[in-house]
Amino acid sequence: MAITRERITFEKMLSIYCGGHHSEPICSECDELRSKLKEILASCPFGESKPLCSQCSANCVDPEMRQRVMDVMHYSGPRMLFRHPTLTMLHFLDMRKKEPPNSRG
């Protein structure tokens, strides 16, 4: 899975979530989440061969942030199919890929 595509997909999902919950395209709280996730993706030990974060063995995200990301995904996921069908289909294909070997030694 390309990290760039995963970042773009999450940014689209976050925009849908924030628009539905905060009546803004992206509020400061959601922008902070976007920035943190962007940093985490940039430092992923798997690089471009990374699995979806939900299928990954490397716990890069603290439980609070993980819950925030899950909230965004649960709200935005069904809406993504209609707003961004190509990204949604690519995400479903990525879900079928297996996790790479653990690179954290």
PyMOL commands that place a pseudoatom at each C-alpha (Angstrom):
pseudoatom trace, name=CA, resn=MET, resi=1, chain=A, elem=C, hetatm=0, pos=[0.000, 0.000, 0.000]
pseudoatom trace, name=CA, resn=ALA, resi=2, chain=A, elem=C, hetatm=0, pos=[1.397, 3.363, -0.883]
pseudoatom trace, name=CA, resn=ILE, resi=3, chain=A, elem=C, hetatm=0, pos=[1.769, 5.614, 2.129]
pseudoatom trace, name=CA, resn=THR, resi=4, chain=A, elem=C, hetatm=0, pos=[0.787, 8.613, 0.027]
pseudoatom trace, name=CA, resn=ARG, resi=5, chain=A, elem=C, hetatm=0, pos=[-2.510, 7.012, -0.956]
pseudoatom trace, name=CA, resn=GLU, resi=6, chain=A, elem=C, hetatm=0, pos=[-3.254, 6.002, 2.638]
pseudoatom trace, name=CA, resn=ARG, resi=7, chain=A, elem=C, hetatm=0, pos=[-2.592, 9.572, 3.771]
pseudoatom trace, name=CA, resn=ILE, resi=8, chain=A, elem=C, hetatm=0, pos=[-4.822, 10.988, 1.036]
pseudoatom trace, name=CA, resn=THR, resi=9, chain=A, elem=C, hetatm=0, pos=[-7.589, 8.498, 1.868]
pseudoatom trace, name=CA, resn=PHE, resi=10, chain=A, elem=C, hetatm=0, pos=[-7.485, 9.411, 5.538]
pseudoatom trace, name=CA, resn=GLU, resi=11, chain=A, elem=C, hetatm=0, pos=[-7.478, 13.137, 4.750]
pseudoatom trace, name=CA, resn=LYS, resi=12, chain=A, elem=C, hetatm=0, pos=[-10.620, 12.674, 2.627]
pseudoatom trace, name=CA, resn=MET, resi=13, chain=A, elem=C, hetatm=0, pos=[-12.222, 10.667, 5.439]
pseudoatom trace, name=CA, resn=LEU, resi=14, chain=A, elem=C, hetatm=0, pos=[-11.266, 13.304, 7.985]
pseudoatom trace, name=CA, resn=SER, resi=15, chain=A, elem=C, hetatm=0, pos=[-12.775, 16.036, 5.842]
pseudoatom trace, name=CA, resn=ILE, resi=16, chain=A, elem=C, hetatm=0, pos=[-16.060, 14.088, 5.649]
pseudoatom trace, name=CA, resn=TYR, resi=17, chain=A, elem=C, hetatm=0, pos=[-16.003, 13.453, 9.409]
pseudoatom trace, name=CA, resn=CYS, resi=18, chain=A, elem=C, hetatm=0, pos=[-15.206, 17.028, 10.381]
pseudoatom trace, name=CA, resn=GLY, resi=19, chain=A, elem=C, hetatm=0, pos=[-17.778, 18.430, 7.963]
pseudoatom trace, name=CA, resn=GLY, resi=20, chain=A, elem=C, hetatm=0, pos=[-20.419, 16.194, 9.515]
pseudoatom trace, name=CA, resn=HIS, resi=21, chain=A, elem=C, hetatm=0, pos=[-19.472, 16.772, 13.154]
pseudoatom trace, name=CA, resn=HIS, resi=22, chain=A, elem=C, hetatm=0, pos=[-17.908, 20.216, 13.348]
pseudoatom trace, name=CA, resn=SER, resi=23, chain=A, elem=C, hetatm=0, pos=[-19.530, 21.963, 10.358]
pseudoatom trace, name=CA, resn=GLU, resi=24, chain=A, elem=C, hetatm=0, pos=[-16.134, 22.854, 8.971]
pseudoatom trace, name=CA, resn=PRO, resi=25, chain=A, elem=C, hetatm=0, pos=[-14.044, 21.360, 6.191]
pseudoatom trace, name=CA, resn=ILE, resi=26, chain=A, elem=C, hetatm=0, pos=[-11.333, 20.762, 8.812]
pseudoatom trace, name=CA, resn=CYS, resi=27, chain=A, elem=C, hetatm=0, pos=[-11.232, 22.230, 12.319]
pseudoatom trace, name=CA, resn=SER, resi=28, chain=A, elem=C, hetatm=0, pos=[-8.101, 22.683, 14.426]
pseudoatom trace, name=CA, resn=GLU, resi=29, chain=A, elem=C, hetatm=0, pos=[-8.740, 19.460, 16.398]
pseudoatom trace, name=CA, resn=CYS, resi=30, chain=A, elem=C, hetatm=0, pos=[-9.093, 17.385, 13.218]
pseudoatom trace, name=CA, resn=ASP, resi=31, chain=A, elem=C, hetatm=0, pos=[-6.141, 19.158, 11.621]
pseudoatom trace, name=CA, resn=GLU, resi=32, chain=A, elem=C, hetatm=0, pos=[-4.032, 18.165, 14.638]
pseudoatom trace, name=CA, resn=LEU, resi=33, chain=A, elem=C, hetatm=0, pos=[-5.080, 14.526, 14.144]
pseudoatom trace, name=CA, resn=ARG, resi=34, chain=A, elem=C, hetatm=0, pos=[-4.214, 14.786, 10.439]
pseudoatom trace, name=CA, resn=SER, resi=35, chain=A, elem=C, hetatm=0, pos=[-0.772, 16.195, 11.230]
pseudoatom trace, name=CA, resn=LYS, resi=36, chain=A, elem=C, hetatm=0, pos=[-0.009, 13.482, 13.797]
pseudoatom trace, name=CA, resn=LEU, resi=37, chain=A, elem=C, hetatm=0, pos=[-1.083, 10.721, 11.458]
pseudoatom trace, name=CA, resn=LYS, resi=38, chain=A, elem=C, hetatm=0, pos=[0.973, 12.222, 8.638]
pseudoatom trace, name=CA, resn=GLU, resi=39, chain=A, elem=C, hetatm=0, pos=[4.068, 12.123, 10.894]
pseudoatom trace, name=CA, resn=ILE, resi=40, chain=A, elem=C, hetatm=0, pos=[3.361, 8.518, 11.887]
pseudoatom trace, name=CA, resn=LEU, resi=41, chain=A, elem=C, hetatm=0, pos=[2.939, 7.423, 8.279]
pseudoatom trace, name=CA, resn=ALA, resi=42, chain=A, elem=C, hetatm=0, pos=[6.157, 9.202, 7.284]
pseudoatom trace, name=CA, resn=SER, resi=43, chain=A, elem=C, hetatm=0, pos=[8.108, 7.279, 9.918]
pseudoatom trace, name=CA, resn=CYS, resi=44, chain=A, elem=C, hetatm=0, pos=[6.487, 3.873, 9.270]
pseudoatom trace, name=CA, resn=PRO, resi=45, chain=A, elem=C, hetatm=0, pos=[9.094, 1.115, 9.656]
pseudoatom trace, name=CA, resn=PHE, resi=46, chain=A, elem=C, hetatm=0, pos=[7.563, -0.802, 6.724]
pseudoatom trace, name=CA, resn=GLY, resi=47, chain=A, elem=C, hetatm=0, pos=[7.866, 2.062, 4.244]
pseudoatom trace, name=CA, resn=GLU, resi=48, chain=A, elem=C, hetatm=0, pos=[5.894, 1.700, 1.043]
pseudoatom trace, name=CA, resn=SER, resi=49, chain=A, elem=C, hetatm=0, pos=[5.215, -1.991, 1.710]
pseudoatom trace, name=CA, resn=LYS, resi=50, chain=A, elem=C, hetatm=0, pos=[3.243, -1.206, 4.871]
pseudoatom trace, name=CA, resn=PRO, resi=51, chain=A, elem=C, hetatm=0, pos=[-0.046, -2.938, 5.571]
pseudoatom trace, name=CA, resn=LEU, resi=52, chain=A, elem=C, hetatm=0, pos=[-3.135, -1.062, 6.650]
pseudoatom trace, name=CA, resn=CYS, resi=53, chain=A, elem=C, hetatm=0, pos=[-2.578, 0.327, 10.136]
pseudoatom trace, name=CA, resn=SER, resi=54, chain=A, elem=C, hetatm=0, pos=[-5.446, -1.802, 11.445]
pseudoatom trace, name=CA, resn=GLN, resi=55, chain=A, elem=C, hetatm=0, pos=[-3.583, -4.932, 10.289]
pseudoatom trace, name=CA, resn=CYS, resi=56, chain=A, elem=C, hetatm=0, pos=[-0.123, -3.881, 11.441]
pseudoatom trace, name=CA, resn=SER, resi=57, chain=A, elem=C, hetatm=0, pos=[1.893, -5.434, 14.261]
pseudoatom trace, name=CA, resn=ALA, resi=58, chain=A, elem=C, hetatm=0, pos=[3.863, -2.239, 14.952]
pseudoatom trace, name=CA, resn=ASN, resi=59, chain=A, elem=C, hetatm=0, pos=[1.894, -0.226, 17.517]
pseudoatom trace, name=CA, resn=CYS, resi=60, chain=A, elem=C, hetatm=0, pos=[2.772, 3.278, 16.335]
pseudoatom trace, name=CA, resn=VAL, resi=61, chain=A, elem=C, hetatm=0, pos=[-0.417, 4.910, 17.596]
pseudoatom trace, name=CA, resn=ASP, resi=62, chain=A, elem=C, hetatm=0, pos=[-1.432, 5.383, 21.220]
pseudoatom trace, name=CA, resn=PRO, resi=63, chain=A, elem=C, hetatm=0, pos=[-4.873, 4.020, 22.242]
pseudoatom trace, name=CA, resn=GLU, resi=64, chain=A, elem=C, hetatm=0, pos=[-6.523, 7.458, 22.414]
pseudoatom trace, name=CA, resn=MET, resi=65, chain=A, elem=C, hetatm=0, pos=[-5.418, 8.414, 18.910]
pseudoatom trace, name=CA, resn=ARG, resi=66, chain=A, elem=C, hetatm=0, pos=[-6.327, 4.950, 17.617]
pseudoatom trace, name=CA, resn=GLN, resi=67, chain=A, elem=C, hetatm=0, pos=[-9.882, 5.476, 18.937]
pseudoatom trace, name=CA, resn=ARG, resi=68, chain=A, elem=C, hetatm=0, pos=[-10.097, 8.897, 17.294]
pseudoatom trace, name=CA, resn=VAL, resi=69, chain=A, elem=C, hetatm=0, pos=[-8.978, 7.405, 13.964]
pseudoatom trace, name=CA, resn=MET, resi=70, chain=A, elem=C, hetatm=0, pos=[-11.517, 4.579, 14.321]
pseudoatom trace, name=CA, resn=ASP, resi=71, chain=A, elem=C, hetatm=0, pos=[-14.293, 7.106, 15.021]
pseudoatom trace, name=CA, resn=VAL, resi=72, chain=A, elem=C, hetatm=0, pos=[-13.368, 8.979, 11.837]
pseudoatom trace, name=CA, resn=MET, resi=73, chain=A, elem=C, hetatm=0, pos=[-13.261, 5.760, 9.819]
pseudoatom trace, name=CA, resn=HIS, resi=74, chain=A, elem=C, hetatm=0, pos=[-16.571, 4.425, 11.152]
pseudoatom trace, name=CA, resn=TYR, resi=75, chain=A, elem=C, hetatm=0, pos=[-18.374, 7.655, 10.299]
pseudoatom trace, name=CA, resn=SER, resi=76, chain=A, elem=C, hetatm=0, pos=[-16.655, 8.352, 6.983]
pseudoatom trace, name=CA, resn=GLY, resi=77, chain=A, elem=C, hetatm=0, pos=[-16.259, 4.824, 5.620]
pseudoatom trace, name=CA, resn=PRO, resi=78, chain=A, elem=C, hetatm=0, pos=[-19.816, 4.369, 4.315]
pseudoatom trace, name=CA, resn=ARG, resi=79, chain=A, elem=C, hetatm=0, pos=[-19.805, 7.898, 2.884]
pseudoatom trace, name=CA, resn=MET, resi=80, chain=A, elem=C, hetatm=0, pos=[-16.473, 7.376, 1.090]
pseudoatom trace, name=CA, resn=LEU, resi=81, chain=A, elem=C, hetatm=0, pos=[-18.026, 4.900, -1.341]
pseudoatom trace, name=CA, resn=PHE, resi=82, chain=A, elem=C, hetatm=0, pos=[-20.185, 7.664, -2.818]
pseudoatom trace, name=CA, resn=ARG, resi=83, chain=A, elem=C, hetatm=0, pos=[-17.740, 10.570, -2.572]
pseudoatom trace, name=CA, resn=HIS, resi=84, chain=A, elem=C, hetatm=0, pos=[-14.460, 8.827, -3.414]
pseudoatom trace, name=CA, resn=PRO, resi=85, chain=A, elem=C, hetatm=0, pos=[-15.276, 5.432, -4.954]
pseudoatom trace, name=CA, resn=THR, resi=86, chain=A, elem=C, hetatm=0, pos=[-11.817, 4.785, -6.420]
pseudoatom trace, name=CA, resn=LEU, resi=87, chain=A, elem=C, hetatm=0, pos=[-10.032, 5.366, -3.111]
pseudoatom trace, name=CA, resn=THR, resi=88, chain=A, elem=C, hetatm=0, pos=[-12.618, 3.179, -1.390]
pseudoatom trace, name=CA, resn=MET, resi=89, chain=A, elem=C, hetatm=0, pos=[-12.108, 0.289, -3.803]
pseudoatom trace, name=CA, resn=LEU, resi=90, chain=A, elem=C, hetatm=0, pos=[-8.316, 0.553, -3.513]
pseudoatom trace, name=CA, resn=HIS, resi=91, chain=A, elem=C, hetatm=0, pos=[-8.676, 0.495, 0.280]
pseudoatom trace, name=CA, resn=PHE, resi=92, chain=A, elem=C, hetatm=0, pos=[-10.760, -2.691, 0.089]
pseudoatom trace, name=CA, resn=LEU, resi=93, chain=A, elem=C, hetatm=0, pos=[-8.103, -4.285, -2.117]
pseudoatom trace, name=CA, resn=ASP, resi=94, chain=A, elem=C, hetatm=0, pos=[-5.415, -3.260, 0.368]
pseudoatom trace, name=CA, resn=MET, resi=95, chain=A, elem=C, hetatm=0, pos=[-7.370, -4.958, 3.150]
pseudoatom trace, name=CA, resn=ARG, resi=96, chain=A, elem=C, hetatm=0, pos=[-6.825, -8.286, 1.371]
pseudoatom trace, name=CA, resn=LYS, resi=97, chain=A, elem=C, hetatm=0, pos=[-3.028, -7.981, 1.421]
pseudoatom trace, name=CA, resn=LYS, resi=98, chain=A, elem=C, hetatm=0, pos=[-1.021, -9.802, 4.045]
pseudoatom trace, name=CA, resn=GLU, resi=99, chain=A, elem=C, hetatm=0, pos=[1.124, -8.058, 6.640]
pseudoatom trace, name=CA, resn=PRO, resi=100, chain=A, elem=C, hetatm=0, pos=[4.852, -7.901, 5.788]
pseudoatom trace, name=CA, resn=PRO, resi=101, chain=A, elem=C, hetatm=0, pos=[7.335, -9.578, 8.126]
pseudoatom trace, name=CA, resn=ASN, resi=102, chain=A, elem=C, hetatm=0, pos=[7.901, -7.717, 11.399]
pseudoatom trace, name=CA, resn=SER, resi=103, chain=A, elem=C, hetatm=0, pos=[10.661, -5.179, 10.752]
pseudoatom trace, name=CA, resn=ARG, resi=104, chain=A, elem=C, hetatm=0, pos=[11.004, -4.161, 14.377]
pseudoatom trace, name=CA, resn=GLY, resi=105, chain=A, elem=C, hetatm=0, pos=[13.430, -6.977, 15.078]
for i in range(1, 105): cmd.bond("trace and resi %d" % i, "trace and resi %d" % (i + 1))
show_as sticks, trace
zoom trace
